C-alpha cells in the first residue's frame, strides 16, 4: 500500500476540492460507515485513504477500530479501488471534520433513475425548497428513506444533498434513494404533476390538519427552508396545504421534523389500506 506523508501531495488537493463542492462529479465520503454504504449501494469509488495503523490505534483506542478499517480497505482493494495509507497530518488535511476519521474516499455521484422516483402505484416524493442547512437536508433525506418515500428533490437554493455535511446527516441514505439536485422549484412541481402527483405544501398555519389530509394518493410534498418557509406562489399553486397541529405558543417546526411527521403519516395511512 502506497504511503502519503506530505500535505502537498496532489491527492490532498483533490479531496479538498471535493469537500468544498468544487468537483461537481465527485463525492467525499468521510468515515467507515459512509464508505461501506457506498460499496453496498454499488456507487463507483475512485480512490480511498486510510490512516496508518498506529494512528488508527491512537485515535480509536482499541483493536476493533483497526480491524474495521483494515477489513474495509481489503474490500476496497478487492473492488479495484486504489487505497493509500496516510499519515496523521495528511488525514487531517483530507478529512473536513474536526477529528479526522480513519478512512476517507472519493466516489462518483450516483446516477439518477427517475423511473424509481415516480414508479409504482403511489409515489411519495419530498421536494425540499430552499433548505440551506446541509444537516437539515441530510436529515430529510434520511427520514425520506426510513419512512418509505420514493425520492427527494433538492430544489431552489437548497444545500447539496451530496455535500459531505449532508451525506453525514443522511447517514448514507442519499446513496440509496433517488435524489435530484438543483431543479427550480417550479420545474420540480411540474415534473411531479406530469407523473400524476398531487402537490402538498407544508405550511405552519392555515392548512388542513396533517391527520385529515389524504396521503394515500401519489403525492409530492413541498418542505420549505429555514425561516421564510415556502414561497407564497408555490403555496397558492398547491393542490393541498397541510399544517401540523401544534400546542401554543409553538408556531413552527424544524424542516426535518416537519418532513418526518408528514412522511410517517403517509406511511401510516398507506399501511392501513
N, C-alpha and C positions, 0 to 999 in steps of 0.2 A: 504494500500500500504506500503510495507516494505521500511524503510528509511536507506540509506547508508551515513555515515558521515566520515568513515575512508578511507584514501587513501591506506591503507594496505589490504583492503578487496580483496579477490580473484577475484572479478568481475573486478577490475581495471586492473589486470594483463591480463585478457582475452581480454579486449578492446585494451590495449596497444600492445599485440601480434598481433592482427588483423590489427591495424594501421601500424605496422612495416612490414607487409607482412609475418609474421611468423606463420600464421594459414591458411594453404592453402585452407581449406574448408570453410572459413568464410569471409564475407564482413563486413566492418564497414560503417554504414550509419550515416552520421552526418547532422542533420538538419531536420526540419519538412518536407521539400519538398521531400527529398530522401526517408524518411521513408514512407511517404504517397504513393510515386510512387511504392515502393516495395510492399506495401499492394495491391495496384491496379493491379500490374503485377502478383500477385499470388506467389511472392517469399516467401519462408518459413523463417519467422523471429524467432529467438531463444529467444531473451530477449531484453529489452529496459530499458533505464534510462531517467528519466525526471528531470528537475531542480525543486527544491522546489518552490512552488507558489510565495513566497516572492522574490526569486532570479530571477524568470522569469519576475516578475513585474519590478524589478530594472533594469534588462538588457534591457527589451523591452520598458518600459516607458508608456505602455498603456494596457488596458484590452483586446484588440483584440488578442494580442500575448498570453496572459494567456488562453484565450478561445480556441485558435488554438491548443495549447499544450494539454489542458485538453480533447478536443474532440478527438485528435489523440491517447492519452493514453487510452481513452474509446474504440476506435476502436481496438487497440492492445489487450486490455483485452478481448474483445468480441471474438477476433480471437484465444484466448488461449495463448497469449504471456505474459510471466511474465514481469511486469513493476515495477520498483523500483523508489523511489524518492531519489535524490542525492543532497547533499549539494553543495554549490558553489565550494568548494575546490575539491570535488570528480568529479564534472562535468568538471572542468579544467583538471583533470587527464585523464578522459575518452575521451574527445574530443581532436583531434590532431590540431585543428585550433587555431589561436591566441586568438580569442574571442569565448569562448565556446557557442554553440547554446543551445537551451532549451531542446533538445532531441537527443539522440544517440541510435543506436541499432546494434545488431549483427544478421546477416542473412546468410543462406546458399547461396553459389554461384548458380546462375541459371543453370539448366541442359540444355545442348545444343541439339537442334533439328536440325540436319544437313539438314533434308529434307526441312525445312523452308528457309534455306540459298540459296539452289540451286533449290528449287521447282519453279513451274510456268513456263511461257513461255520464259522469258528473264531475268535471274538472273543478278544482278549488285552487285558484291562483291568487297569491298575495302580491299586490303591487305597492311597493314601498316608494312613496313620493317625497323627495327631498329629505330623506332620513340621513342626516350628515354624520352622525356619530357612528364610527365603524363598529364599536362594541354593540350598540343598539341594533344595527343592521345584521351583524353576525348572530345575535340572539334571535332575531326574527327568522333568519334562515334556519336556525336550529329548531325553533318551535314549529316552523312550517313542515320540516321533515318529520319531526316527532308526532305531530298531530295529523299527518296524512294528507297535507296539501300536495298538489301535484306539481307545483313550481312557484318560482318567485321572479318578479321583475324589479330591478333596482332602477327606478325612473327619475328623471329630472336631475336634481343636484345631489342625489343620494351618494353615499360613500361607495367605494369599490368593494363589492362583496368578496372579491378575490385578493384584496389587500391583506397584508399579514395580520393586522389587528382584527379585521372582520373574520378572517379564517380562524383565528384562535377563538373568537367569540362564537362562531358556528360549530366549533369542535369537529370540523370535517364535513358537516352537512352540505356545504356548498360544493363539495367534490362529488356528491352523490345525486342530488336532486337537480332538475333543470333550472338554471339561473340565467336570466337575460340581463345584460348590463347596458346602461346608458341610453335607453329609449326615452324619448319625450313622453311625458305622462299621457298626452292626448293620443299618441300613437299606441301606447300600451292599452289604453281603453278601447281604441278602435280594433286592435288585434283580438282582444278578449270578446268584443261584440261579434266579430266575424266568426268566432268559434262558438257562438251561441251562449255566451255567459251573460248573466245579469251583473250589473255593476253596483256594488255595495260600498258606499262611502262611510267610513267610521268618523263620527263627529262627537264632540264632547257633550253636546246637549241638543235637544230639538229633534232627534231622530227617534225611530221606533226602538223599543226595548230589544236588546240582544236576544231575549228569551221569547219574543213574539215574532221575530222575522224568520222567514223560510230560507234556511241554508242548505236544504237538500238538493236544490237545483244547481246546475252549473253556474259558478259564480267567480267573479274577480273582486277581491276585497281590497279597497284602497286605504292604506295606512299613511297618515300624514307625518311630517317631520317634527322635530323638537320645536316647541314654541308656537309657530303660526299654524301648524296643522295643515290640512288640505286646502289648496286654493279654492276660492268660492266658486269659480267656474266649473271645477270638477265636481264639487258637491251638488251644484244645481243640475248638472247633466246626468247624475247618477240615477239608476232605477230605484234604489232604496238608500235610505240613510239610517244607520244603526248607531245607537247610543248605549253604552254600558251603564246600567244603573249604579249610582254612587251615593254613598251616605254624605250628607252635608257635614263639613264645609269643603270636602274634596271636590275639585272641579274637573280634574283631568288625570289621566294615567300615562305612564311611560309608553312609548310606541311599541316596544317589545311586549309589554304586559297586555296592551290592547290587542295586539295580534294574537297572542296566546289565548286569550279568553274567546275571541271570535273563532279561531281555528278549532278549539276544543268544543265549542258549542256546535259547530258544524259537524264535528266528528260524532258528538252525542246524538244529534238529530239523524244523521245518516245511519248510525248503528241501530237506531230504533225502527227503521223501515223494514 
